[in-house]
């Protein structure tokens, strides 16, 4: 009995919700920053340094509520990552310039 109870507990903790599985299995071909040349899951992009926690929570809530489709989440996340990386790429030029 003890083994089956422990087994049940493990099964429940390892089961992903369908929306989470969809985010983990949907990949985006990113061409910026650390993701350049890699296929990255929407889940990994959502949890990357490029997506602020507030944005991630909001996107996940909207997706779970059915207000955003998987395709929309994918588009939003890849756009945020692309823009954030572009902004980051511009910074060293400004930082390296002599101060007045």
JOPE-V715393 format. One record per residue. N is the residue number from 1. PSI is psi in radians with two decimals (none if undefined). OMEGA is omega in radians with two decimals (* if undefined). D_CENTER is the distance of its C-alpha to the mean C-alpha in Angstrom with 2 decimals. Layout:
# JOPE-V715393
{{N | PSI | OMEGA | D_CENTER} {N | PSI | OMEGA | D_CENTER}}
This chain:
# JOPE-V715393
{{1 | -0.74 | -3.11 | 39.72} {2 | -0.73 | -3.12 | 37.80} {3 | -0.76 | -3.11 | 35.91} {4 | -0.62 | 3.10 | 34.92} {5 | -0.80 | 3.12 | 33.70} {6 | -0.71 | 3.13 | 31.52} {7 | -0.76 | 3.12 | 30.30} {8 | -0.74 | -3.12 | 29.42} {9 | -0.78 | 3.14 | 27.47} {10 | -0.72 | -3.13 | 25.42} {11 | -0.77 | -3.11 | 24.80} {12 | -0.71 | -3.08 | 23.50} {13 | -0.46 | -3.09 | 21.14} {14 | -0.19 | -3.14 | 19.65} {15 | 2.28 | 3.08 | 19.31} {16 | 2.64 | 3.03 | 15.95} {17 | 2.63 | -3.11 | 16.08} {18 | -0.71 | -3.13 | 16.11} {19 | -0.60 | 3.14 | 13.17} {20 | -0.74 | 3.10 | 11.04} {21 | -0.74 | 3.13 | 12.72} {22 | -0.75 | -3.14 | 12.05} {23 | -0.62 | -3.12 | 8.24} {24 | -0.50 | -3.06 | 8.92} {25 | -0.20 | 3.11 | 11.72} {26 | 2.13 | -3.08 | 10.69} {27 | 2.65 | 3.12 | 10.28} {28 | 2.43 | 3.09 | 10.31} {29 | 1.74 | -3.07 | 12.99} {30 | 2.51 | -3.14 | 12.01} {31 | 0.52 | -3.14 | 15.13} {32 | 2.69 | 3.00 | 14.30} {33 | -2.49 | -3.08 | 14.29} {34 | -0.26 | -3.11 | 13.43} {35 | -0.05 | -3.06 | 11.77} {36 | 2.21 | 3.08 | 15.09} {37 | 0.14 | -3.13 | 16.67} {38 | 2.64 | 2.95 | 14.03} {39 | 2.18 | -3.05 | 12.39} {40 | 2.40 | 3.13 | 8.75} {41 | 2.65 | 3.10 | 7.15} {42 | -0.65 | 3.11 | 4.86} {43 | -0.84 | -3.13 | 4.07} {44 | -0.67 | 3.09 | 4.14} {45 | -0.76 | 3.13 | 2.70} {46 | -0.61 | -3.09 | 1.49} {47 | 0.28 | 3.11 | 4.12} {48 | 2.98 | -3.13 | 5.64} {49 | -0.27 | -3.07 | 8.93} {50 | -0.40 | -3.07 | 8.50} {51 | 1.94 | 3.11 | 7.04} {52 | 2.60 | -3.06 | 10.05} {53 | -0.71 | 3.14 | 10.29} {54 | -0.76 | -3.14 | 12.45} {55 | -0.76 | -3.13 | 10.23} {56 | -0.83 | -3.14 | 7.43} {57 | -0.76 | -3.13 | 10.61} {58 | -0.80 | 3.13 | 12.18} {59 | -0.75 | 3.14 | 9.75} {60 | -0.70 | 3.12 | 9.75} {61 | -0.79 | -3.14 | 13.49} {62 | -0.68 | 3.14 | 14.22} {63 | -0.82 | -3.14 | 12.65} {64 | -0.59 | -3.13 | 14.54} {65 | -0.14 | 3.14 | 17.56} {66 | 0.18 | -3.14 | 17.64} {67 | -0.35 | 3.04 | 17.64} {68 | 2.44 | 3.05 | 14.73} {69 | 2.90 | 3.09 | 14.72} {70 | -0.71 | 3.14 | 12.03} {71 | -0.69 | 3.12 | 13.14} {72 | -0.73 | 3.11 | 12.84} {73 | -0.76 | 3.13 | 9.25} {74 | -0.79 | -3.14 | 8.67} {75 | -0.83 | -3.12 | 11.15} {76 | -0.84 | -3.09 | 10.08} {77 | -0.79 | -3.12 | 6.59} {78 | -0.58 | 3.08 | 8.57} {79 | -0.78 | 3.13 | 11.39} {80 | -0.79 | -3.13 | 10.04} {81 | -0.80 | -3.13 | 9.06} {82 | -0.80 | -3.14 | 12.48} {83 | -0.71 | -3.14 | 14.37} {84 | -0.71 | 3.14 | 13.28} {85 | -0.65 | 3.11 | 14.27} {86 | -0.75 | 3.13 | 17.41} {87 | -0.70 | -3.14 | 18.37} {88 | -0.65 | -3.12 | 17.97} {89 | -0.54 | 3.14 | 20.07} {90 | -0.46 | -3.03 | 22.77} {91 | -0.82 | -3.10 | 23.17} {92 | -0.58 | 3.12 | 25.15} {93 | -0.73 | 3.14 | 27.77} {94 | -0.72 | -3.11 | 28.35} {95 | -0.64 | -3.09 | 28.38} {96 | -0.23 | -3.10 | 30.80} {97 | 2.58 | -3.10 | 33.29} {98 | 2.51 | 3.14 | 36.42} {99 | 2.59 | -3.09 | 36.69} {100 | none | * | 39.53}}
